[in-house]
């Protein structure tokens, strides 16, 4: 919990008269206990520790292997993390695309955005692994068949 938290405002540390007082951190950024704190390296380590075994577990559970999966749609936290996870999981770029460049981390919307931005033919999506991770340091995955899914492209932005 200490790696991704808003220190004040909850039951553990209720809002008080000091909650909005700004203090400079070690990088010179003004922050208060009401601001979100994130230790980026700790969050990165969390993802690379949890996601690869999760993918292996769900594939084993369904009896699928990586070669037969049509698409791995992972939460698009950032390009570096997705590239690292792809290498660690030994999945080719054509099966694990990156769309976060130019869009950014949109939280829970990254997987639907990935599907609408990178999928040309949903008929070829018989075996898909969706994998989310992050919020509250949680992680989860599901296997599904999206071959009957109607994918509507987003408007140009």
Buried (B, 14 or more C-beta within 10 A) or exposed (E): EEBBBBBBEEEEEEEEEEBEEEEEEEEEEEBBBBBEEEEEEEBBEBBBEBBBEBBEEBBEEBEBEBEEBBBBBBBBBBEEBBEBBBEEBEBEEEBBBBBBEEBEEEEEEBBBBBBEBEBEEBEEBBBBBBBBBBEEBEBEBEBBEBBEBEBEEEEEE
